[in-house]
Amino acid sequence: MTLKIGVVGVGMIGREHIQRLGNKLVGAQVVALNDVNAKQAEDVAARLPGAKTYSTGEALIAASEVDAVVVTSWGPTHETYVLAAIKAGKPVFCEKPLATTAAASLRIVEAEVASGRHLVQVGFQRRYDKGYRALKKTINDGVIGAPLMIHCAHRNPSVPEAYVSDMAIVDTFIHEIDALRWLIGDDYVSAQVIVPRNTRHTHAMLDDPIIVLLATRNGVRIDGEVFVNCRYGYDIQCQVVGEDGIASLPEPESVPLRRDARLSTSIMQDWKLRFIDSYDVELQDWIEAAKTGKVNGPNAWDGYFAAVTADACLEAKRTGAVIPIVTSPRPAFYD
Ligand code: NAP
């Protein structure tokens, strides 16, 4: 069976996912497109045999030819489209964030639970990265004993002027928020944010770098650096300190070079290339699961938990205080 997919939002990541669904992955076909910018949707459809455009996301989701939905529109629109997909009983892959507020994310959780079906997957692709999976297996196998601390860093070479302080948490560190919770199978209980001296490469609306401190239910302490004008490259670091040893996220493959009296390896510049394989694995996995009518990747509860944590980090940064991370009770549906 070919899964017939409708995509809402054909901007940067939407077009990338359409390209991988059409050219790299198997078992799916993009048959329907929508974008608030109709011309953009028509341009993409013109290059996609068999795809047609819909004037609204809601019409696309309701269309009988659409089996499953990919939401890659602007974050504030996610709630509406994910709720519409749940209402239509269709599996939906929603790029992160699930929604831009914890309250909106909770409405999605409640709607999914009420539907009685696992329909929502959130685009937290790091869970599908080879390196993160190897690190998780090392931890789960007990090789380093119980995790005690995690030191991590999310560094970008530079960001545009439009990137402002909150984005360091809600767009950037949100990936660590989800990946680390999944990595050690533990929930966060508090957040604190430290703002060191700014780099001279930042601008008036962006504190850069910042350090996010998280504590988990089991007492693990996490320090996460977000430094988005680090200049030298796109660099994701993660080191888990356990009772019996330390395990680190593998570096991306790079050929070691001996040349001109130097031994060197290159560092990536583009975040899209760093996780390109994991986007492929993530969406292929979703296609297979969606065909069964039940998705099994990062779910609406994970999206909600990430939103609550991000809100706590924002408040912690604003107030300088340690902010408790408190969610509503987890429905047994997500056990
Ligand atoms: P983008 O390039 O701005 O694309 C978003 C598209 O959605 C634009 O074409 C936009 O049209 C359209 N849109 C806005 N409102 C809409 C609506 N109500 N209905 C239908 N379409 C609408 O942004 P992007 O970088 O692709 O990001 C899209 C989402 O993916 C964001 O939530 C982002 O956080 C997420 N993302 C995730 C990752 C990851 O690593 N997992 C990476 C990148 C992005 P206009 O341009 O005309 O507004």
Residues whose N, C-alpha, C, O or C-beta is under 5 A from the ligand:
A	BS01	NAP	V8 G9 V10 G11 M12 I13 G14 N34 D35 V36 N37 G57 T72 S73 W74 G75 T77 E95 K96 P97 G123
